[in-house]
Amino acid sequence: MIKNFKWILFASLAFVACNNNDDEVMIDATSSDGKPLTSGTAVVTKYVALGDSYAAGFSDNALFKLAQEGSYANVIAQQFSLAGGGDFKTPLMADNVGGLLLGGNVILGPRLFFNGTAPVPVSGRPTTEVTNKLAGPFNNLGVPGAKSYHLLAPNYGNVAGIGGGTANPYFVRFASTPSTTIVADAVAQDATFFSLWIGGNDILGYATSGGSGTNQTGNLNPATYGSTDITDPTVFASTYTAIVNAMTAKGAKGVVANLPYVTALPYFTTVPYNPLTVSVLGGGNIAVGQGTIAALNAQLYGPLKQALTAFGAGGRLNLLSATAPNPLLIIDESLPDLSLQLKAAFTADLGVATATAYGVIFGKARQATKDDLVVLTAQSVIGSSPQGIPAPLDKFGITYPMQDKDVLTKAEIAEVKVATDAYNLTIKTIADAKGLAFVELKGVTDQLASGGIVYNGFTTTSTFVTGGMFSLDGVHPSPRGYAIIGNLFTEAINTKYNSNFKKVNVGLYRILYPASL
């Protein structure tokens, strides 16, 4: 039977990254239309970027110097510098290892690299100490992990709040004072132009945790939210309005972007819902796989299917096939709990203790469908053994259900999309009301999944590792991905303000960072 699913997942991947070995990309000083370069009606002398990990340049599951320098905000700032834009100061990390120290202790680990088989952490220890305060002000105010309401939260940069979750270690490093807010530090700079891309984290934590958080729609008090909760759309709307009002109060112009469905990220689309082929179940041996399937059907799937059918829930489970890929066994918290019924059905044959265990384990279990999304981290869970569970029920996804955190169900996906649509309505409404440039990013993920985006002769897709758009964490962009996003912002700025900034050549940007930088 399967021993380590993740190596099977990556076995077909080859290291085909078309890397540029020089990360210092020279910006083309010409315009997009051959005319003298102009910022049009936008004044770009003082540019401030607000946002989350995307604005910061987070990549490969970490923040590090080269990634920060390649953020979409920095791409924009480099263009602005050719038309009167000033310095764009970034709170750089101390190294290219990534990760953070707090009081000398590692609280966030190093970045990932692809070793030819799978993403693995680079060697080395983080050297960026959170308590080593940086002197600002900083133009790039992108803070990894920040939700919309965090931009207005006092003490979000107070080191004393890190343990309790009320402060962010990244912002602690460069907040002007412990009690300040991100927006306050932005407003204090009297920016003439700003970018704002925020809201992804308001639903991302819920999605990456397999929907194990709470949909807080209807709860207007974000102080009561957990890190994996969905932000109430009304809270998002009031927060977003306040941020934009603060940034435009003195006449600054700006650009805002809407949100893609996070469920289209490689984090959710890489691991198939039905990876259990006869070869996988046989560890590469077809004959062993056929025997395994026959035994599972006779000893587990058949009896479960019979019992569930008697209770009107036979659709939860089908017998395993020796000729087609089989779906994972998962927990679905939305299902009626049939634990007591299953206990009663199996007591005569298995005894009270074992029958009770069957009821608990399979009372809300079903096989996954094409409408479910298995999260990227579940690759190392499939086929592994749950703690304290004896054979033959000791294989996650096969004889023991994948847990809630490993799978985003159809109902949970719908919650993510409903919230995203509500946030996007707010973003577009405010952009129009304030006369801001607007970047349509929601449709970009669809393009990436259906043929890809073509720039400078390079086709970039959302395929994990080899597609070029996303880094090895499956959520954040690669260097080339950030360049593409920067170009999309540039297009929107040119359209709104009659500027003629030239888009960067995305072929000059890596699709993956190597182990050594």
C-alpha positions as CSV (number, residue, x, y, z in Angstrom):
1,M,0.0,0.0,0.0
2,I,1.0,3.6,-0.6
3,K,3.8,4.8,1.8
4,N,4.6,8.3,0.8
5,F,2.2,10.0,-1.7
6,K,4.2,13.3,-2.0
7,W,7.1,11.6,-3.9
8,I,4.6,10.1,-6.4
9,L,3.1,13.6,-6.9
10,F,6.4,15.1,-7.8
11,A,8.0,12.1,-9.6
12,S,7.0,13.4,-13.0
13,L,8.4,16.9,-12.5
14,A,11.6,17.9,-14.0
15,F,13.6,21.0,-13.1
16,V,12.8,23.0,-16.1
17,A,13.0,26.5,-14.6
18,C,14.2,29.0,-17.1
19,N,16.2,31.1,-14.7
20,N,17.9,34.4,-15.2
21,N,21.0,34.2,-13.0
22,D,21.2,38.0,-12.6
23,D,18.4,39.3,-10.3
24,E,19.3,42.9,-11.0
25,V,16.9,43.6,-13.9
26,M,17.5,46.8,-15.7
27,I,14.3,48.8,-16.3
28,D,13.7,50.0,-19.9
29,A,13.7,53.8,-19.7
30,T,11.6,54.2,-22.9
31,S,7.9,54.7,-22.9
32,S,5.1,52.4,-24.0
33,D,4.2,54.5,-27.0
34,G,7.5,55.9,-28.2
35,K,6.6,59.4,-27.0
36,P,8.5,61.1,-24.1
37,L,7.9,59.3,-20.8
38,T,5.2,60.9,-18.7
39,S,3.2,60.0,-15.6
40,G,0.2,61.8,-17.1
41,T,-2.2,63.2,-14.6
42,A,-0.7,61.1,-11.8
43,V,2.0,62.7,-9.6
44,V,4.4,59.9,-8.6
45,T,7.0,61.8,-6.6
46,K,6.0,60.1,-3.4
47,Y,4.7,56.5,-3.8
48,V,3.5,54.4,-1.0
49,A,2.3,50.7,-1.3
50,L,-0.2,49.2,1.1
51,G,-1.1,45.6,1.3
52,D,-0.2,42.1,2.5
53,S,2.4,39.5,1.6
54,Y,2.0,40.2,-2.1
55,A,2.9,43.8,-1.7
56,A,5.9,42.8,0.5
57,G,7.2,40.3,-2.1
58,F,6.7,37.1,-0.1
59,S,7.7,34.0,-2.1
60,D,8.6,30.3,-1.5
61,N,7.0,30.5,1.9
62,A,9.2,33.2,3.3
63,L,10.2,36.9,3.0
64,F,13.8,37.5,2.0
65,K,15.8,40.4,0.4
66,L,15.7,39.4,-3.2
67,A,12.0,38.6,-3.1
68,Q,11.3,42.0,-1.5
69,E,13.3,43.7,-4.3
70,G,11.2,41.8,-6.9
71,S,7.8,42.7,-5.4
72,Y,5.2,44.1,-7.7
73,A,5.3,47.3,-5.7
74,N,9.0,47.6,-6.4
75,V,8.4,47.0,-10.1
76,I,5.9,49.9,-10.1
77,A,8.3,52.1,-8.1
78,Q,11.1,51.4,-10.6
79,Q,8.9,52.6,-13.4
80,F,7.9,55.7,-11.4
81,S,11.5,56.6,-10.9
82,L,11.9,57.3,-14.6
83,A,9.2,60.0,-14.4
84,G,10.0,61.9,-11.3
85,G,9.4,59.2,-8.7
86,G,11.4,59.4,-5.6
87,D,13.1,56.7,-3.5
88,F,11.1,53.7,-2.6
89,K,12.3,52.5,0.8
90,T,11.7,48.9,1.8
91,P,12.1,47.3,5.2
92,L,14.6,44.7,3.9
93,M,15.2,41.4,5.7
94,A,18.7,40.7,6.9
95,D,19.4,37.8,4.5
96,N,18.2,35.6,1.6
97,V,17.5,32.6,3.8
98,G,14.1,34.0,5.0
99,G,12.4,33.4,8.3
100,L,12.4,35.4,11.5
101,L,14.0,35.3,15.0
102,L,12.3,36.6,18.2
103,G,14.7,37.0,21.0
104,G,17.1,34.7,19.1
105,N,14.6,32.0,18.7
106,V,13.4,30.9,15.3
107,I,9.7,31.7,14.9
108,L,9.4,31.4,11.1
109,G,11.6,29.1,9.1
110,P,13.7,29.5,5.9
111,R,12.4,29.7,2.3
112,L,11.9,26.7,0.0
113,F,13.8,25.7,-3.1
114,F,13.2,22.9,-5.6
115,N,15.8,20.2,-5.3
116,G,14.8,18.4,-8.5
117,T,12.3,16.2,-6.7
118,A,10.3,18.4,-4.3
119,P,10.3,21.7,-2.5
120,V,12.5,21.6,0.6
121,P,13.8,24.3,3.0
122,V,17.2,25.9,2.1
123,S,20.0,25.3,4.6
124,G,20.9,28.0,7.0
125,R,19.4,29.8,9.9
126,P,17.4,33.0,9.8
127,T,19.2,36.1,10.9
128,T,16.4,38.7,10.8
129,E,15.7,39.5,14.5
130,V,12.2,41.0,15.0
131,T,13.3,43.2,17.9
132,N,16.0,45.0,15.8
133,K,13.9,48.0,14.8
134,L,14.4,49.6,11.4
135,A,14.5,53.3,10.9
136,G,11.8,54.5,8.5
137,P,9.6,55.9,7.1
138,F,9.1,53.1,4.5
139,N,7.3,53.3,1.2
140,N,6.6,49.6,1.0
141,L,4.1,49.0,3.8
142,G,3.2,45.5,2.6
143,V,2.9,43.3,5.7
144,P,2.7,39.5,5.3
145,G,-0.3,38.0,7.0
146,A,-2.2,41.3,7.3
147,K,-6.0,41.2,6.8
148,S,-7.9,44.3,5.8
149,Y,-8.8,45.4,9.3
150,H,-5.2,45.0,10.5
151,L,-4.2,48.0,8.4
152,L,-6.2,50.1,10.9
153,A,-5.4,48.2,14.0
154,P,-3.4,50.1,16.7
155,N,-0.5,48.1,18.3
156,Y,-0.2,45.9,15.3
157,G,3.5,46.7,15.5
158,N,3.9,46.2,19.2
159,V,6.3,43.3,20.0
160,A,4.3,42.6,23.2
161,G,1.4,41.5,21.2
162,I,3.1,38.9,19.1
163,G,2.4,36.0,21.4
164,G,-1.2,36.8,21.7
165,G,-1.7,37.3,18.0
166,T,-2.6,41.0,18.2
167,A,0.7,42.1,16.6
168,N,2.5,41.1,13.4
169,P,6.3,40.4,13.7
170,Y,6.9,41.8,10.2
171,F,5.3,45.1,11.1
172,V,7.0,45.1,14.5
173,R,10.3,45.5,12.7
174,F,9.5,48.8,11.0
175,A,6.4,50.3,12.7
176,S,7.2,54.0,13.5
177,T,5.9,53.4,17.1
178,P,4.5,50.4,18.8
179,S,1.0,51.9,18.9
180,T,0.8,53.1,15.3
181,T,-1.2,51.6,12.5
182,I,-0.1,50.7,9.0
183,V,-2.4,53.4,7.5
184,A,-1.1,56.0,9.9
185,D,2.4,55.3,8.9
186,A,1.3,55.7,5.2
187,V,-0.6,58.9,5.7
188,A,2.2,60.5,7.6
189,Q,4.4,60.4,4.5
190,D,2.0,62.7,2.5
191,A,2.1,60.3,-0.5
192,T,1.1,61.7,-3.9
193,F,0.3,58.2,-5.2
194,F,-0.5,54.9,-3.5
195,S,-1.3,51.3,-4.4
196,L,-3.7,49.2,-2.4
197,W,-4.2,45.4,-2.8
198,I,-5.7,44.0,0.4
199,G,-8.3,41.4,1.3
200,G,-6.7,38.1,0.2
201,N,-5.9,37.1,3.8
202,D,-9.5,37.9,4.8
203,I,-10.4,34.5,3.2
204,L,-7.1,32.8,2.6
205,G,-6.6,31.4,6.1
206,Y,-10.1,29.8,6.0
207,A,-9.3,28.2,2.7
208,T,-5.8,26.9,3.4
209,S,-7.1,25.4,6.7
210,G,-9.6,23.4,4.8
211,G,-12.5,25.5,6.0
212,S,-11.7,24.7,9.7
213,G,-12.2,28.3,10.7
214,T,-15.4,30.2,11.1
215,N,-17.3,32.2,8.5
216,Q,-17.8,35.4,10.5
217,T,-20.4,36.9,8.2
218,G,-22.8,38.7,10.5
219,N,-20.2,39.3,13.2
220,L,-19.1,42.9,13.0
221,N,-16.4,42.7,15.7
222,P,-13.1,41.6,14.1
223,A,-11.5,41.6,17.5
224,T,-13.3,38.3,18.1
225,Y,-12.0,36.7,14.8
226,G,-9.5,33.9,14.6
227,S,-6.7,33.7,12.1
228,T,-8.5,31.2,9.9
229,D,-11.9,33.0,9.9
230,I,-13.6,34.7,7.0
231,T,-14.0,38.5,7.5
232,D,-17.6,39.8,7.5
233,P,-18.2,41.7,4.2
234,T,-19.6,44.7,6.0
235,V,-16.5,44.9,8.2
236,F,-14.4,44.6,5.0
237,A,-16.4,47.4,3.3
238,S,-16.1,49.8,6.3
239,T,-12.4,49.0,6.7
240,Y,-11.6,49.4,3.0
241,T,-13.6,52.7,2.8
242,A,-11.7,54.1,5.8
243,I,-8.3,53.1,4.3
244,V,-9.0,54.8,0.9
245,N,-10.5,57.9,2.5
246,A,-7.4,58.3,4.6
247,M,-5.1,57.8,1.6
248,T,-7.0,60.3,-0.6
249,A,-7.7,62.9,2.0
250,K,-5.0,65.2,0.7
251,G,-5.6,64.6,-3.0
252,A,-3.4,61.6,-3.6
253,K,-4.2,59.5,-6.7
254,G,-3.8,55.7,-6.6
255,V,-4.4,52.3,-8.0
256,V,-6.4,49.4,-6.3
257,A,-6.9,45.8,-7.3
258,N,-9.7,43.3,-6.8
259,L,-9.2,39.7,-5.6
260,P,-9.0,36.4,-7.5
261,Y,-10.7,33.4,-6.0
262,V,-7.9,31.9,-3.8
263,T,-9.3,28.5,-4.6
264,A,-7.7,28.8,-8.1
265,L,-4.2,28.9,-6.6
266,P,-1.9,25.9,-7.0
267,Y,-2.2,25.3,-3.3
268,F,-5.7,24.0,-4.0
269,T,-5.4,22.6,-7.5
270,T,-2.2,20.4,-7.4
271,V,-3.2,17.4,-5.3
272,P,-6.0,15.4,-7.1
273,Y,-9.1,14.4,-5.3
274,N,-8.7,10.9,-6.8
275,P,-5.1,9.8,-6.6
276,L,-5.7,6.2,-5.5
277,T,-4.9,4.2,-8.6
278,V,-4.2,0.5,-8.6
279,S,-0.5,1.4,-9.0
280,V,-0.4,3.8,-6.1
281,L,-2.3,1.4,-3.8
282,G,0.2,-1.3,-4.8
283,G,3.3,0.9,-4.3
284,G,4.0,0.6,-8.0
285,N,3.1,-3.1,-8.3
286,I,-0.1,-3.7,-10.2
287,A,-0.7,-7.2,-8.8
288,V,-0.2,-5.9,-5.2
289,G,-2.6,-3.1,-5.9
290,Q,-5.3,-5.4,-7.3
291,G,-5.0,-7.5,-4.2
292,T,-5.1,-4.5,-1.9
293,I,-8.3,-3.2,-3.6
294,A,-10.0,-6.6,-3.4
295,A,-9.1,-6.8,0.3
296,L,-10.3,-3.3,1.1
297,N,-13.6,-3.8,-0.8
298,A,-14.2,-7.1,1.1
299,Q,-13.2,-5.9,4.6
300,L,-14.1,-2.2,4.7
301,Y,-15.6,-0.5,1.7
302,G,-18.2,-3.2,1.0
303,P,-19.5,-3.5,4.6
304,L,-19.5,0.3,5.0
305,K,-21.3,0.8,1.7
306,Q,-24.0,-1.8,2.7
307,A,-24.6,-0.1,6.1
308,L,-24.7,3.4,4.7
309,T,-27.1,2.3,2.0
310,A,-29.4,0.9,4.7
311,F,-29.4,4.4,6.3
312,G,-30.2,6.2,3.0
313,A,-26.6,7.4,2.6
314,G,-25.1,4.9,0.2
315,G,-24.0,7.8,-2.1
316,R,-21.2,8.6,0.4
317,L,-19.1,5.7,-0.6
318,N,-18.4,3.4,-3.6
319,L,-16.3,0.3,-3.9
320,L,-12.7,0.9,-5.1
321,S,-12.0,0.3,-8.7
322,A,-8.9,-1.6,-10.1
323,T,-9.2,0.2,-13.5
324,A,-10.0,3.8,-12.6
325,P,-8.5,6.4,-10.1
326,N,-10.2,6.2,-6.8
327,P,-11.1,9.2,-4.6
328,L,-9.8,9.9,-1.2
329,L,-11.8,9.1,1.9
330,I,-12.6,12.4,3.7
331,I,-14.5,13.9,6.6
332,D,-17.3,16.3,5.7
333,E,-18.5,18.2,8.7
334,S,-21.7,19.2,6.9
335,L,-23.0,15.7,6.7
336,P,-25.5,14.2,9.2
337,D,-23.6,12.2,11.8
338,L,-24.4,8.5,11.4
339,S,-22.0,7.3,14.1
340,L,-24.7,5.8,16.3
341,Q,-26.3,4.0,13.3
342,L,-22.9,2.6,12.2
343,K,-22.1,1.5,15.7
344,A,-25.4,-0.4,15.8
345,A,-24.9,-1.9,12.4
346,F,-21.4,-3.3,13.2
347,T,-21.8,-4.3,16.9
348,A,-22.9,-7.9,16.1
349,D,-19.9,-8.6,13.9
350,L,-17.2,-6.5,15.4
351,G,-18.1,-6.1,19.1
352,V,-19.1,-2.9,20.9
353,A,-15.6,-1.3,21.2
354,T,-14.7,-1.7,17.5
355,A,-18.2,-0.9,16.3
356,T,-18.1,2.3,18.4
357,A,-14.7,3.2,16.7
358,Y,-16.2,2.6,13.3
359,G,-19.1,4.9,14.1
360,V,-16.8,7.7,15.3
361,I,-14.4,7.4,12.4
362,F,-16.9,7.0,9.5
363,G,-20.0,8.8,10.9
364,K,-19.3,11.9,8.7
365,A,-17.0,10.3,6.1
366,R,-17.5,10.1,2.4
367,Q,-15.4,9.9,-0.7
368,A,-14.1,13.1,-2.2
369,T,-15.6,14.4,-5.5
370,K,-14.3,16.6,-8.3
371,D,-16.0,19.5,-6.5
372,D,-13.7,19.2,-3.5
373,L,-10.2,20.7,-3.3
374,V,-7.4,18.9,-1.5
375,V,-4.8,21.3,0.0
376,L,-1.2,21.1,-1.0
377,T,0.1,20.2,2.5
378,A,-2.2,17.1,2.4
379,Q,0.3,15.4,0.0
380,S,2.4,14.3,3.0
381,V,-0.7,13.1,4.9
382,I,-2.2,10.8,2.3
383,G,-1.2,7.2,3.2
384,S,0.4,8.2,6.5
385,S,-0.8,6.8,9.8
386,P,-3.1,8.6,12.2
387,Q,-1.7,8.6,15.7
388,G,-3.1,5.8,17.9
389,I,-5.1,4.1,15.1
390,P,-4.3,0.4,14.6
391,A,-4.2,-1.5,11.3
392,P,-6.1,-1.9,9.1
393,L,-7.7,1.5,9.6
394,D,-4.3,3.3,9.8
395,K,-4.0,5.0,6.3
396,F,-5.2,8.6,5.9
397,G,-7.4,9.0,2.8
398,I,-7.6,5.2,2.2
399,T,-8.9,3.5,5.4
400,Y,-9.1,6.6,7.6
401,P,-10.7,9.9,6.4
402,M,-8.6,12.9,5.6
403,Q,-9.5,15.5,8.2
404,D,-11.3,18.8,7.8
405,K,-8.1,20.8,7.6
406,D,-6.9,18.8,4.5
407,V,-9.9,19.3,2.2
408,L,-12.0,22.3,1.1
409,T,-15.5,20.9,0.4
410,K,-17.9,22.3,-2.2
411,A,-19.9,24.1,0.5
412,E,-16.7,25.7,1.9
413,I,-15.6,26.7,-1.5
414,A,-18.9,28.5,-2.0
415,E,-18.4,30.4,1.2
416,V,-15.0,31.6,0.0
417,K,-16.4,32.7,-3.3
418,V,-19.4,34.5,-1.8
419,A,-17.1,36.5,0.5
420,T,-14.7,37.3,-2.3
421,D,-17.5,38.6,-4.6
422,A,-18.7,40.8,-1.8
423,Y,-15.2,42.2,-1.2
424,N,-14.7,42.8,-4.9
425,L,-18.0,44.7,-5.2
426,T,-16.7,47.0,-2.4
427,I,-13.3,47.5,-4.1
428,K,-14.8,48.4,-7.5
429,T,-17.4,50.7,-6.1
430,I,-14.9,52.7,-4.1
431,A,-12.4,52.8,-7.0
432,D,-15.1,54.3,-9.2
433,A,-16.3,56.7,-6.5
434,K,-12.8,58.0,-5.8
435,G,-11.6,58.0,-9.5
436,L,-8.8,55.5,-8.8
437,A,-7.1,53.2,-11.3
438,F,-8.5,49.7,-11.1
439,V,-6.7,46.4,-11.7
440,E,-8.9,43.5,-12.7
441,L,-7.0,40.6,-11.2
442,K,-10.0,38.2,-10.6
443,G,-10.0,37.0,-14.2
444,V,-6.2,36.5,-14.3
445,T,-6.4,33.2,-12.5
446,D,-8.9,31.9,-15.1
447,Q,-6.4,32.9,-17.8
448,L,-3.6,31.2,-16.0
449,A,-5.6,27.9,-15.8
450,S,-6.8,28.0,-19.4
451,G,-3.8,28.3,-21.5
452,G,-1.8,30.8,-19.5
453,I,-0.7,34.5,-19.9
454,V,1.7,35.3,-22.7
455,Y,4.3,38.1,-22.2
456,N,7.4,38.7,-24.2
457,G,7.0,35.3,-25.9
458,F,6.8,33.4,-22.5
459,T,3.7,31.5,-21.6
460,T,3.1,31.5,-17.8
461,T,0.5,29.2,-16.2
462,S,-0.6,28.3,-12.7
463,T,0.9,24.8,-12.8
464,F,2.7,24.1,-9.6
465,V,6.5,24.3,-9.8
466,T,6.8,24.5,-13.6
467,G,4.1,27.0,-14.6
468,G,6.2,30.0,-13.8
469,M,3.5,32.2,-12.1
470,F,3.6,30.9,-8.5
471,S,6.4,30.1,-6.1
472,L,6.9,26.8,-4.2
473,D,4.4,27.6,-1.5
474,G,1.6,27.4,-4.0
475,V,0.1,30.7,-2.9
476,H,2.6,33.5,-3.6
477,P,4.0,34.5,-6.9
478,S,7.4,33.7,-8.3
479,P,9.7,36.5,-9.4
480,R,8.2,36.3,-12.9
481,G,4.7,36.2,-11.4
482,Y,5.4,39.5,-9.5
483,A,6.7,41.0,-12.7
484,I,3.4,40.1,-14.5
485,I,1.4,41.6,-11.6
486,G,3.5,44.7,-11.8
487,N,2.7,44.9,-15.5
488,L,-1.0,44.6,-14.9
489,F,-0.8,47.5,-12.4
490,T,1.1,49.5,-14.9
491,E,-1.5,48.9,-17.6
492,A,-4.3,50.1,-15.3
493,I,-2.3,53.2,-14.3
494,N,-1.6,54.1,-17.9
495,T,-5.2,53.7,-18.8
496,K,-6.5,55.8,-15.9
497,Y,-4.0,58.6,-15.8
498,N,-2.8,58.8,-19.4
499,S,0.7,57.8,-18.5
500,N,2.9,55.8,-20.8
501,F,5.0,53.6,-18.5
502,K,6.5,50.6,-20.3
503,K,5.9,47.1,-19.0
504,V,8.9,45.1,-17.9
505,N,10.2,42.1,-19.9
506,V,9.0,39.2,-17.8
507,G,11.5,36.9,-19.5
508,L,14.2,38.6,-17.5
509,Y,12.7,37.4,-14.2
510,R,13.3,33.9,-12.7
511,I,10.5,31.5,-12.3
512,L,12.2,29.8,-9.3
513,Y,14.9,30.9,-6.9
514,P,17.9,28.5,-6.6
515,A,19.1,27.1,-3.3
516,S,22.0,29.6,-3.1
517,L,21.4,33.3,-3.5
